Amino acid sequence: MTTGLIDRDPRRLGDAFKVAPLGLGCWRLVARPDDELRAVIETGLDLGMNLVDTADVYGLDWGGSSFGEAEANLGRILAGAPQLRDRMVLATKGGIVPATPYDSSCEAITAACEASLRRLGVDVIDLYQIHRPDLFTHPAELAEALSGLRASGKIREVGVSNFTPAQHEALAAHLPFALASTQPQYSAAHLDPLSDGTFDLCMRAGVLPLVWSPLGGGRLAGDAHGAGGAGASEPLVAVLDRLAAREGVDRAAAALAFVLAHPARPVALLGTQQPSRLVKLAEALGVHLDRSDLYDVIEASQGAPMP
């Protein structure tokens, strides 16, 4: 089903899964009571947001106190409500090692994945991604680690995060299976994947882009009356507000609709920890945007007309 250029249908993630256009990001799943954290997960799943994305390093920001805290919190939620596990595609990431900062050696990635399994309290991770590229690990060595984890049944699909297209392809060349995902930063305020080859790679190779910070780190949040939007350019806010008012949604939903409209069929990962905001953000799926709307957003964001 489509609304304008926004495809509301599930996206294919590797060979094993289908995921909704909106997913749950767990960077901020810290520093609050378990019942509040569980409400976020349950609300997202009830709204059809079945991809739940976390990482081992989550817990060192947003009031968290330790490496692995977000995974451990999610693990406790799943232990208390095991039925939730069957409703989600569970994704996590490894490879950031404060203060090294990156280690994708075979030994390090294998140990990181096994530690994530323990914190999450699960037998298998549906999607395991390398969080950031380690410039001093040969992709053949990383491929050996990922292949071993997959062969042992500890992970199902494999992806990368914050990799350049060239880094992605270097790793893919050494794997006996296809990479399922890549996780770039993309929003109306950060357009790099449109021109750096990331989305082109996704469409060429059948890789699913999982977009982080689709609201520009909160800079694009707000309503159609101009509230919020601190740090975003005035022309961009004006265009998003115009589209939001026309569609009867808030600015954040309009900004998410822009992300979802690309033909690479991205999944937008939502970082809010407020169930009520998830409900409002889900309205992005009903927004109608055409090419003229999308190019208006791009021109406002880059501050110049298309050539």
Phi and psi in degrees as GROMACS dihedral restraints (atoms count N, CA, C in turn):
[ dihedral_restraints ]
;  ai    aj    ak    al  type     phi  dphi    fc
    3     4     5     6     1  -124.4    20    10
    4     5     6     7     1   149.4    20    10
    6     7     8     9     1  -125.6    20    10
    7     8     9    10     1   103.9    20    10
    9    10    11    12     1    62.0    20    10
   10    11    12    13     1  -129.6    20    10
   12    13    14    15     1   -94.8    20    10
   13    14    15    16     1     8.9    20    10
   15    16    17    18     1   -95.8    20    10
   16    17    18    19     1   118.6    20    10
   18    19    20    21     1   -90.4    20    10
   19    20    21    22     1   114.3    20    10
   21    22    23    24     1   -87.1    20    10
   22    23    24    25     1    -6.2    20    10
   24    25    26    27     1   -72.0    20    10
   25    26    27    28     1   157.2    20    10
   27    28    29    30     1   -59.4    20    10
   28    29    30    31     1   151.9    20    10
   30    31    32    33     1  -101.2    20    10
   31    32    33    34     1   146.9    20    10
   33    34    35    36     1   -83.5    20    10
   34    35    36    37     1   129.0    20    10
   36    37    38    39     1  -115.7    20    10
   37    38    39    40     1   100.1    20    10
   39    40    41    42     1    64.2    20    10
   40    41    42    43     1  -149.7    20    10
   42    43    44    45     1   -93.3    20    10
   43    44    45    46     1   -14.9    20    10
   45    46    47    48     1  -104.5    20    10
   46    47    48    49     1   -20.8    20    10
   48    49    50    51     1  -135.5    20    10
   49    50    51    52     1   156.4    20    10
   51    52    53    54     1  -124.1    20    10
   52    53    54    55     1   135.7    20    10
   54    55    56    57     1  -128.5    20    10
   55    56    57    58     1   153.8    20    10
   57    58    59    60     1   -74.4    20    10
   58    59    60    61     1   161.9    20    10
   60    61    62    63     1   -64.0    20    10
   61    62    63    64     1   -23.6    20    10
   63    64    65    66     1  -114.4    20    10
   64    65    66    67     1   135.8    20    10
   66    67    68    69     1  -128.4    20    10
   67    68    69    70     1   170.7    20    10
   69    70    71    72     1  -101.8    20    10
   70    71    72    73     1   124.0    20    10
   72    73    74    75     1   -99.6    20    10
   73    74    75    76     1   134.8    20    10
   75    76    77    78     1  -108.5    20    10
   76    77    78    79     1    21.8    20    10
   78    79    80    81     1   -56.9    20    10
   79    80    81    82     1   -35.4    20    10
   81    82    83    84     1  -102.2    20    10
   82    83    84    85     1    16.2    20    10
   84    85    86    87     1   -80.8    20    10
   85    86    87    88     1    61.5    20    10
   87    88    89    90     1  -145.2    20    10
   88    89    90    91     1   164.7    20    10
   90    91    92    93     1    60.1    20    10
   91    92    93    94     1    28.1    20    10
   93    94    95    96     1  -143.9    20    10
   94    95    96    97     1   161.5    20    10
   96    97    98    99     1   -59.4    20    10
   97    98    99   100     1   150.6    20    10
   99   100   101   102     1   -59.7    20    10
  100   101   102   103     1   -33.8    20    10
  102   103   104   105     1   -66.7    20    10
  103   104   105   106     1   -34.0    20    10
  105   106   107   108     1   -70.5    20    10
  106   107   108   109     1   -40.2    20    10
  108   109   110   111     1   -66.6    20    10
  109   110   111   112     1   -41.1    20    10
  111   112   113   114     1   -63.2    20    10
  112   113   114   115     1   -36.3    20    10
  114   115   116   117     1   -61.9    20    10
  115   116   117   118     1   -35.9    20    10
  117   118   119   120     1   -63.7    20    10
  118   119   120   121     1   -48.8    20    10
  120   121   122   123     1   -62.5    20    10
  121   122   123   124     1   -46.5    20    10
  123   124   125   126     1   -64.6    20    10
  124   125   126   127     1   -40.8    20    10
  126   127   128   129     1   -62.8    20    10
  127   128   129   130     1   -45.9    20    10
  129   130   131   132     1   -59.4    20    10
  130   131   132   133     1   -45.9    20    10
  132   133   134   135     1   -63.8    20    10
  133   134   135   136     1   -39.9    20    10
  135   136   137   138     1   -62.9    20    10
  136   137   138   139     1   -28.5    20    10
  138   139   140   141     1   -85.4    20    10
  139   140   141   142     1     1.1    20    10
  141   142   143   144     1    91.3    20    10
  142   143   144   145     1     5.9    20    10
  144   145   146   147     1   -82.5    20    10
  145   146   147   148     1    82.6    20    10
  147   148   149   150     1   -87.2    20    10
  148   149   150   151     1   -13.0    20    10
  150   151   152   153     1   -85.2    20    10
  151   152   153   154     1   121.7    20    10
  153   154   155   156     1  -115.9    20    10
  154   155   156   157     1   115.3    20    10
  156   157   158   159     1  -113.1    20    10
  157   158   159   160     1   123.5    20    10
  159   160   161   162     1  -133.7    20    10
  160   161   162   163     1  -168.0    20    10
  162   163   164   165     1  -162.5    20    10
  163   164   165   166     1   154.8    20    10
  165   166   167   168     1   -66.8    20    10
  166   167   168   169     1   -28.6    20    10
  168   169   170   171     1   -79.8    20    10
  169   170   171   172     1   -13.8    20    10
  171   172   173   174     1   -66.3    20    10
  172   173   174   175     1   125.5    20    10
  174   175   176   177     1   137.7    20    10
  175   176   177   178     1    -8.8    20    10
  177   178   179   180     1  -100.4    20    10
  178   179   180   181     1     4.6    20    10
  180   181   182   183     1  -135.0    20    10
  181   182   183   184     1   174.3    20    10
  183   184   185   186     1    56.8    20    10
  184   185   186   187     1    34.5    20    10
  186   187   188   189     1    87.4    20    10
  187   188   189   190     1    -2.5    20    10
  189   190   191   192     1   -67.7    20    10
  190   191   192   193     1   161.2    20    10
  192   193   194   195     1  -117.5    20    10
  193   194   195   196     1    -7.5    20    10
  195   196   197   198     1  -158.8    20    10
  196   197   198   199     1   152.8    20    10
  198   199   200   201     1   -57.1    20    10
  199   200   201   202     1   132.3    20    10
  201   202   203   204     1    87.9    20    10
  202   203   204   205     1    -0.2    20    10
  204   205   206   207     1   -63.0    20    10
  205   206   207   208     1   -42.2    20    10
  207   208   209   210     1   -65.2    20    10
  208   209   210   211     1   -41.7    20    10
  210   211   212   213     1   -62.1    20    10
  211   212   213   214     1   -43.9    20    10
  213   214   215   216     1   -63.3    20    10
  214   215   216   217     1   -39.7    20    10
  216   217   218   219     1   -62.9    20    10
  217   218   219   220     1   -44.6    20    10
  219   220   221   222     1   -64.2    20    10
  220   221   222   223     1   -38.2    20    10
  222   223   224   225     1   -61.1    20    10
  223   224   225   226     1   -40.2    20    10
  225   226   227   228     1   -66.7    20    10
  226   227   228   229     1   -38.9    20    10
  228   229   230   231     1   -60.5    20    10
  229   230   231   232     1   -44.8    20    10
  231   232   233   234     1   -68.6    20    10
  232   233   234   235     1   -34.4    20    10
  234   235   236   237     1   -65.6    20    10
  235   236   237   238     1   -36.5    20    10
  237   238   239   240     1   -81.5    20    10
  238   239   240   241     1   -20.0    20    10
  240   241   242   243     1  -141.6    20    10
  241   242   243   244     1    69.6    20    10
  243   244   245   246     1   -60.4    20    10
  244   245   246   247     1   -19.3    20    10
  246   247   248   249     1   -65.9    20    10
  247   248   249   250     1   -22.4    20    10
  249   250   251   252     1   -66.5    20    10
  250   251   252   253     1   -31.3    20    10
  252   253   254   255     1   -60.4    20    10
  253   254   255   256     1   -37.1    20    10
  255   256   257   258     1   -71.7    20    10
  256   257   258   259     1   -14.1    20    10
  258   259   260   261     1   -95.9    20    10
  259   260   261   262     1    -5.1    20    10
  261   262   263   264     1  -122.7    20    10
  262   263   264   265     1   153.9    20    10
  264   265   266   267     1   -98.5    20    10
  265   266   267   268     1   111.5    20    10
  267   268   269   270     1   -92.8    20    10
  268   269   270   271     1   120.8    20    10
  270   271   272   273     1  -121.8    20    10
  271   272   273   274     1   139.5    20    10
  273   274   275   276     1  -143.1    20    10
  274   275   276   277     1   172.9    20    10
  276   277   278   279     1  -136.1    20    10
  277   278   279   280     1   153.1    20    10
  279   280   281   282     1  -144.3    20    10
  280   281   282   283     1   169.6    20    10
  282   283   284   285     1   121.2    20    10
  283   284   285   286     1   -16.0    20    10
  285   286   287   288     1   -90.4    20    10
  286   287   288   289     1   126.8    20    10
  288   289   290   291     1  -131.2    20    10
  289   290   291   292     1    89.7    20    10
  291   292   293   294     1   -58.4    20    10
  292   293   294   295     1   135.8    20    10
  294   295   296   297     1  -107.9    20    10
  295   296   297   298     1    30.9    20    10
  297   298   299   300     1   -57.4    20    10
  298   299   300   301     1   -52.2    20    10
  300   301   302   303     1  -102.5    20    10
  301   302   303   304     1   -15.1    20    10
  303   304   305   306     1  -126.0    20    10
  304   305   306   307     1   138.6    20    10
  306   307   308   309     1  -146.2    20    10
  307   308   309   310     1   107.8    20    10
  309   310   311   312     1  -113.8    20    10
  310   311   312   313     1    25.1    20    10
  312   313   314   315     1   -62.8    20    10
  313   314   315   316     1   158.9    20    10
  315   316   317   318     1   -57.0    20    10
  316   317   318   319     1   -46.1    20    10
  318   319   320   321     1   -64.0    20    10
  319   320   321   322     1   -43.9    20    10
  321   322   323   324     1   -68.1    20    10
  322   323   324   325     1   -43.6    20    10
  324   325   326   327     1   -68.7    20    10
  325   326   327   328     1   -39.4    20    10
  327   328   329   330     1   -61.3    20    10
  328   329   330   331     1   -45.3    20    10
  330   331   332   333     1   -66.4    20    10
  331   332   333   334     1   -39.3    20    10
  333   334   335   336     1   -63.7    20    10
  334   335   336   337     1   -43.4    20    10
  336   337   338   339     1   -64.9    20    10
  337   338   339   340     1   -42.4    20    10
  339   340   341   342     1   -65.8    20    10
  340   341   342   343     1   -35.3    20    10
  342   343   344   345     1   -67.2    20    10
  343   344   345   346     1   -38.3    20    10
  345   346   347   348     1   -63.1    20    10
  346   347   348   349     1   -41.9    20    10
  348   349   350   351     1   -57.9    20    10
  349   350   351   352     1   -42.6    20    10
  351   352   353   354     1   -66.3    20    10
  352   353   354   355     1   -45.1    20    10
  354   355   356   357     1   -65.0    20    10
  355   356   357   358     1   -38.9    20    10
  357   358   359   360     1   -77.4    20    10
  358   359   360   361     1   -19.1    20    10
  360   361   362   363     1    68.7    20    10
  361   362   363   364     1    34.3    20    10
  363   364   365   366     1  -124.4    20    10
  364   365   366   367     1   162.6    20    10
  366   367   368   369     1   -88.4    20    10
  367   368   369   370     1   -23.5    20    10
  369   370   371   372     1  -148.0    20    10
  370   371   372   373     1   144.0    20    10
  372   373   374   375     1  -101.8    20    10
  373   374   375   376     1   128.1    20    10
  375   376   377   378     1   -69.4    20    10
  376   377   378   379     1   -40.0    20    10
  378   379   380   381     1  -136.9    20    10
  379   380   381   382     1   118.5    20    10
  381   382   383   384     1  -111.6    20    10
  382   383   384   385     1   124.5    20    10
  384   385   386   387     1  -119.2    20    10
  385   386   387   388     1   146.6    20    10
  387   388   389   390     1   -83.9    20    10
  388   389   390   391     1   120.7    20    10
  390   391   392   393     1   -68.0    20    10
  391   392   393   394     1   -44.8    20    10
  393   394   395   396     1  -146.9    20    10
  394   395   396   397     1   149.8    20    10
  396   397   398   399     1   -70.2    20    10
  397   398   399   400     1   134.6    20    10
  399   400   401   402     1   -90.9    20    10
  400   401   402   403     1   112.7    20    10
  402   403   404   405     1   -69.2    20    10
  403   404   405   406     1    -9.6    20    10
  405   406   407   408     1  -118.8    20    10
  406   407   408   409     1    21.6    20    10
  408   409   410   411     1  -117.3    20    10
  409   410   411   412     1   126.9    20    10
  411   412   413   414     1   -66.3    20    10
  412   413   414   415     1   138.3    20    10
  414   415   416   417     1   -58.7    20    10
  415   416   417   418     1   -25.9    20    10
  417   418   419   420     1   -66.1    20    10
  418   419   420   421     1   -36.5    20    10
  420   421   422   423     1   -69.5    20    10
  421   422   423   424     1   -42.4    20    10
  423   424   425   426     1   -63.0    20    10
  424   425   426   427     1   -40.9    20    10
  426   427   428   429     1   -61.2    20    10
  427   428   429   430     1   -36.3    20    10
  429   430   431   432     1   -61.9    20    10
  430   431   432   433     1   -43.3    20    10
  432   433   434   435     1   -64.3    20    10
  433   434   435   436     1   -47.4    20    10
  435   436   437   438     1   -66.7    20    10
  436   437   438   439     1   -38.3    20    10
  438   439   440   441     1   -64.8    20    10
  439   440   441   442     1   -39.4    20    10
  441   442   443   444     1   -66.0    20    10
  442   443   444   445     1   -41.5    20    10
  444   445   446   447     1   -64.7    20    10
  445   446   447   448     1   -39.4    20    10
  447   448   449   450     1   -70.1    20    10
  448   449   450   451     1   -42.3    20    10
  450   451   452   453     1   -64.6    20    10
  451   452   453   454     1   -30.8    20    10
  453   454   455   456     1   -82.9    20    10
  454   455   456   457     1    -1.6    20    10
  456   457   458   459     1    80.4    20    10
  457   458   459   460     1    13.8    20    10
  459   460   461   462     1   -84.6    20    10
  460   461   462   463     1   -24.0    20    10
  462   463   464   465     1  -136.8    20    10
  463   464   465   466     1   154.6    20    10
  465   466   467   468     1  -104.7    20    10
  466   467   468   469     1   -52.4    20    10
  468   469   470   471     1  -121.0    20    10
  469   470   471   472     1   159.1    20    10
  471   472   473   474     1  -128.5    20    10
  472   473   474   475     1   140.7    20    10
  474   475   476   477     1  -146.6    20    10
  475   476   477   478     1  -178.3    20    10
  477   478   479   480     1  -131.5    20    10
  478   479   480   481     1   162.8    20    10
  480   481   482   483     1  -139.1    20    10
  481   482   483   484     1   132.6    20    10
  483   484   485   486     1    63.2    20    10
  484   485   486   487     1    25.6    20    10
  486   487   488   489     1   -90.2    20    10
  487   488   489   490     1   144.8    20    10
  489   490   491   492     1   -72.2    20    10
  490   491   492   493     1   160.1    20    10
  492   493   494   495     1   -56.2    20    10
  493   494   495   496     1   -37.5    20    10
  495   496   497   498     1   -66.2    20    10
  496   497   498   499     1   -41.1    20    10
  498   499   500   501     1   -65.0    20    10
  499   500   501   502     1   -40.0    20    10
  501   502   503   504     1   -58.1    20    10
  502   503   504   505     1   -49.9    20    10
  504   505   506   507     1   -68.8    20    10
  505   506   507   508     1   -32.0    20    10
  507   508   509   510     1   -64.1    20    10
  508   509   510   511     1   -41.6    20    10
  510   511   512   513     1   -68.9    20    10
  511   512   513   514     1   -45.0    20    10
  513   514   515   516     1   -57.9    20    10
  514   515   516   517     1   -32.3    20    10
  516   517   518   519     1   -66.1    20    10
  517   518   519   520     1   -20.2    20    10
  519   520   521   522     1  -105.6    20    10
  520   521   522   523     1     1.4    20    10
  522   523   524   525     1   -98.1    20    10
  523   524   525   526     1   143.3    20    10
  525   526   527   528     1   -84.9    20    10
  526   527   528   529     1     6.5    20    10
  528   529   530   531     1  -142.3    20    10
  529   530   531   532     1   164.9    20    10
  531   532   533   534     1   -82.8    20    10
  532   533   534   535     1   144.4    20    10
  534   535   536   537     1   -69.3    20    10
  535   536   537   538     1   136.9    20    10
  537   538   539   540     1   -92.1    20    10
  538   539   540   541     1   -27.3    20    10
  540   541   542   543     1  -149.0    20    10
  541   542   543   544     1   160.1    20    10
  543   544   545   546     1  -138.8    20    10
  544   545   546   547     1   145.2    20    10
  546   547   548   549     1  -121.7    20    10
  547   548   549   550     1    90.8    20    10
  549   550   551   552     1   -97.9    20    10
  550   551   552   553     1   161.9    20    10
  552   553   554   555     1   -80.2    20    10
  553   554   555   556     1   131.4    20    10
  555   556   557   558     1  -157.7    20    10
  556   557   558   559     1   133.6    20    10
  558   559   560   561     1  -163.9    20    10
  559   560   561   562     1   177.3    20    10
  561   562   563   564     1   -62.8    20    10
  562   563   564   565     1   -19.0    20    10
  564   565   566   567     1  -100.0    20    10
  565   566   567   568     1    -5.6    20    10
  567   568   569   570     1  -141.9    20    10
  568   569   570   571     1    96.6    20    10
  570   571   572   573     1  -100.1    20    10
  571   572   573   574     1     8.2    20    10
  573   574   575   576     1   -50.4    20    10
  574   575   576   577     1   -43.8    20    10
  576   577   578   579     1   -60.8    20    10
  577   578   579   580     1   -17.7    20    10
  579   580   581   582     1   -69.1    20    10
  580   581   582   583     1   -28.5    20    10
  582   583   584   585     1  -123.9    20    10
  583   584   585   586     1   -10.6    20    10
  585   586   587   588     1   -93.4    20    10
  586   587   588   589     1     4.7    20    10
  588   589   590   591     1    96.1    20    10
  589   590   591   592     1    -6.4    20    10
  591   592   593   594     1   -64.0    20    10
  592   593   594   595     1   -52.6    20    10
  594   595   596   597     1   -68.9    20    10
  595   596   597   598     1   -31.5    20    10
  597   598   599   600     1   -63.0    20    10
  598   599   600   601     1   -43.1    20    10
  600   601   602   603     1   -60.7    20    10
  601   602   603   604     1   -43.9    20    10
  603   604   605   606     1   -59.1    20    10
  604   605   606   607     1   -45.2    20    10
  606   607   608   609     1   -71.5    20    10
  607   608   609   610     1   -30.9    20    10
  609   610   611   612     1   -73.7    20    10
  610   611   612   613     1   -41.0    20    10
  612   613   614   615     1  -104.1    20    10
  613   614   615   616     1     0.0    20    10
  615   616   617   618     1    71.9    20    10
  616   617   618   619     1    31.6    20    10
  618   619   620   621     1   -94.3    20    10
  619   620   621   622     1   137.8    20    10
  621   622   623   624     1   -90.2    20    10
  622   623   624   625     1   122.2    20    10
  624   625   626   627     1   -81.9    20    10
  625   626   627   628     1   125.8    20    10
  627   628   629   630     1  -107.5    20    10
  628   629   630   631     1   107.5    20    10
  630   631   632   633     1   -87.5    20    10
  631   632   633   634     1   125.0    20    10
  633   634   635   636     1  -100.1    20    10
  634   635   636   637     1   153.0    20    10
  636   637   638   639     1    55.9    20    10
  637   638   639   640     1    49.4    20    10
  639   640   641   642     1   -69.8    20    10
  640   641   642   643     1   -10.7    20    10
  642   643   644   645     1  -108.7    20    10
  643   644   645   646     1    23.8    20    10
  645   646   647   648     1    60.8    20    10
  646   647   648   649     1    40.6    20    10
  648   649   650   651     1    65.2    20    10
  649   650   651   652     1    27.1    20    10
  651   652   653   654     1    93.0    20    10
  652   653   654   655     1    -8.7    20    10
  654   655   656   657     1   -65.5    20    10
  655   656   657   658     1   -24.5    20    10
  657   658   659   660     1   -99.9    20    10
  658   659   660   661     1     4.9    20    10
  660   661   662   663     1   -75.8    20    10
  661   662   663   664     1   159.3    20    10
  663   664   665   666     1   140.7    20    10
  664   665   666   667     1  -173.8    20    10
  666   667   668   669     1  -118.3    20    10
  667   668   669   670     1   178.5    20    10
  669   670   671   672     1   -73.0    20    10
  670   671   672   673     1    -2.1    20    10
  672   673   674   675     1  -105.2    20    10
  673   674   675   676     1     8.6    20    10
  675   676   677   678     1    98.3    20    10
  676   677   678   679     1    -0.7    20    10
  678   679   680   681     1   -69.6    20    10
  679   680   681   682     1   145.7    20    10
  681   682   683   684     1    76.8    20    10
  682   683   684   685     1  -167.5    20    10
  684   685   686   687     1    85.7    20    10
  685   686   687   688     1    15.1    20    10
  687   688   689   690     1   -60.6    20    10
  688   689   690   691     1   129.8    20    10
  690   691   692   693     1    94.8    20    10
  691   692   693   694     1   -14.5    20    10
  693   694   695   696     1   -88.3    20    10
  694   695   696   697     1   152.6    20    10
  696   697   698   699     1   -67.5    20    10
  697   698   699   700     1   145.1    20    10
  699   700   701   702     1   -60.9    20    10
  700   701   702   703     1   -42.2    20    10
  702   703   704   705     1   -62.2    20    10
  703   704   705   706     1   -38.4    20    10
  705   706   707   708     1   -66.6    20    10
  706   707   708   709     1   -45.1    20    10
  708   709   710   711     1   -59.2    20    10
  709   710   711   712     1   -40.6    20    10
  711   712   713   714     1   -62.7    20    10
  712   713   714   715     1   -43.0    20    10
  714   715   716   717     1   -65.5    20    10
  715   716   717   718     1   -46.3    20    10
  717   718   719   720     1   -62.6    20    10
  718   719   720   721     1   -39.4    20    10
  720   721   722   723     1   -64.0    20    10
  721   722   723   724     1   -39.5    20    10
  723   724   725   726     1   -63.3    20    10
  724   725   726   727     1   -44.6    20    10
  726   727   728   729     1   -66.7    20    10
  727   728   729   730     1   -39.8    20    10
  729   730   731   732     1   -62.6    20    10
  730   731   732   733     1   -44.5    20    10
  732   733   734   735     1   -63.3    20    10
  733   734   735   736     1   -41.5    20    10
  735   736   737   738     1   -62.6    20    10
  736   737   738   739     1   -38.0    20    10
  738   739   740   741     1   -92.6    20    10
  739   740   741   742     1    -6.1    20    10
  741   742   743   744     1    72.3    20    10
  742   743   744   745     1    33.3    20    10
  744   745   746   747     1  -128.6    20    10
  745   746   747   748     1   175.8    20    10
  747   748   749   750     1   -87.3    20    10
  748   749   750   751     1   171.6    20    10
  750   751   752   753     1   -59.6    20    10
  751   752   753   754     1   -38.1    20    10
  753   754   755   756     1   -61.4    20    10
  754   755   756   757     1   -41.8    20    10
  756   757   758   759     1   -64.8    20    10
  757   758   759   760     1   -39.1    20    10
  759   760   761   762     1   -64.2    20    10
  760   761   762   763     1   -40.3    20    10
  762   763   764   765     1   -66.1    20    10
  763   764   765   766     1   -39.2    20    10
  765   766   767   768     1   -65.4    20    10
  766   767   768   769     1   -39.1    20    10
  768   769   770   771     1   -59.7    20    10
  769   770   771   772     1   -38.9    20    10
  771   772   773   774     1   -58.0    20    10
  772   773   774   775     1   -45.6    20    10
  774   775   776   777     1   -60.8    20    10
  775   776   777   778     1   -44.0    20    10
  777   778   779   780     1   -72.8    20    10
  778   779   780   781     1   -16.3    20    10
  780   781   782   783     1   -78.9    20    10
  781   782   783   784     1    -9.8    20    10
  783   784   785   786     1   -70.7    20    10
  784   785   786   787     1   142.6    20    10
  786   787   788   789     1   -67.5    20    10
  787   788   789   790     1   -10.7    20    10
  789   790   791   792     1   -70.5    20    10
  790   791   792   793     1    -7.6    20    10
  792   793   794   795     1    58.6    20    10
  793   794   795   796     1    59.0    20    10
  795   796   797   798     1   -64.6    20    10
  796   797   798   799     1   158.4    20    10
  798   799   800   801     1  -103.8    20    10
  799   800   801   802     1   128.7    20    10
  801   802   803   804     1   -95.1    20    10
  802   803   804   805     1   122.5    20    10
  804   805   806   807     1   -91.0    20    10
  805   806   807   808     1   120.8    20    10
  807   808   809   810     1   -96.3    20    10
  808   809   810   811     1   125.5    20    10
  810   811   812   813     1   -96.0    20    10
  811   812   813   814     1    -4.7    20    10
  813   814   815   816     1   -61.3    20    10
  814   815   816   817     1   145.8    20    10
  816   817   818   819     1  -110.8    20    10
  817   818   819   820     1    23.7    20    10
  819   820   821   822     1  -114.3    20    10
  820   821   822   823     1   113.1    20    10
  822   823   824   825     1   -52.7    20    10
  823   824   825   826     1   -38.5    20    10
  825   826   827   828     1   -64.2    20    10
  826   827   828   829     1   -33.5    20    10
  828   829   830   831     1   -70.6    20    10
  829   830   831   832     1   -35.5    20    10
  831   832   833   834     1   -59.3    20    10
  832   833   834   835     1   -40.2    20    10
  834   835   836   837     1   -61.3    20    10
  835   836   837   838     1   -44.7    20    10
  837   838   839   840     1   -67.8    20    10
  838   839   840   841     1   -39.5    20    10
  840   841   842   843     1   -67.1    20    10
  841   842   843   844     1   -29.5    20    10
  843   844   845   846     1   -62.5    20    10
  844   845   846   847     1   -18.1    20    10
  846   847   848   849     1   -65.7    20    10
  847   848   849   850     1   -15.0    20    10
  849   850   851   852     1   -57.5    20    10
  850   851   852   853     1   -29.6    20    10
  852   853   854   855     1   -68.8    20    10
  853   854   855   856     1   -17.2    20    10
  855   856   857   858     1   -99.9    20    10
  856   857   858   859     1     3.2    20    10
  858   859   860   861     1   -78.6    20    10
  859   860   861   862     1   140.9    20    10
  861   862   863   864     1  -106.5    20    10
  862   863   864   865     1   114.9    20    10
  864   865   866   867     1  -124.1    20    10
  865   866   867   868     1   135.6    20    10
  867   868   869   870     1  -108.9    20    10
  868   869   870   871     1  -178.1    20    10
  870   871   872   873     1   -60.2    20    10
  871   872   873   874     1   -40.3    20    10
  873   874   875   876     1   -59.3    20    10
  874   875   876   877     1   -43.1    20    10
  876   877   878   879     1   -60.7    20    10
  877   878   879   880     1   -45.9    20    10
  879   880   881   882     1   -66.1    20    10
  880   881   882   883     1   -41.8    20    10
  882   883   884   885     1   -70.3    20    10
  883   884   885   886     1   -29.3    20    10
  885   886   887   888     1   -61.0    20    10
  886   887   888   889     1   -42.6    20    10
  888   889   890   891     1   -63.2    20    10
  889   890   891   892     1   -46.2    20    10
  891   892   893   894     1   -62.6    20    10
  892   893   894   895     1   -45.7    20    10
  894   895   896   897     1   -64.2    20    10
  895   896   897   898     1   -38.2    20    10
  897   898   899   900     1   -67.4    20    10
  898   899   900   901     1   -37.9    20    10
  900   901   902   903     1   -69.0    20    10
  901   902   903   904     1   -43.6    20    10
  903   904   905   906     1   -87.8    20    10
  904   905   906   907     1    -6.8    20    10
  906   907   908   909     1    70.8    20    10
  907   908   909   910     1    23.2    20    10
  909   910   911   912     1  -157.4    20    10
  910   911   912   913     1   150.6    20    10
  912   913   914   915     1   -70.3    20    10
  913   914   915   916     1   158.0    20    10
  915   916   917   918     1   -63.7    20    10
  916   917   918   919     1   147.2    20    10
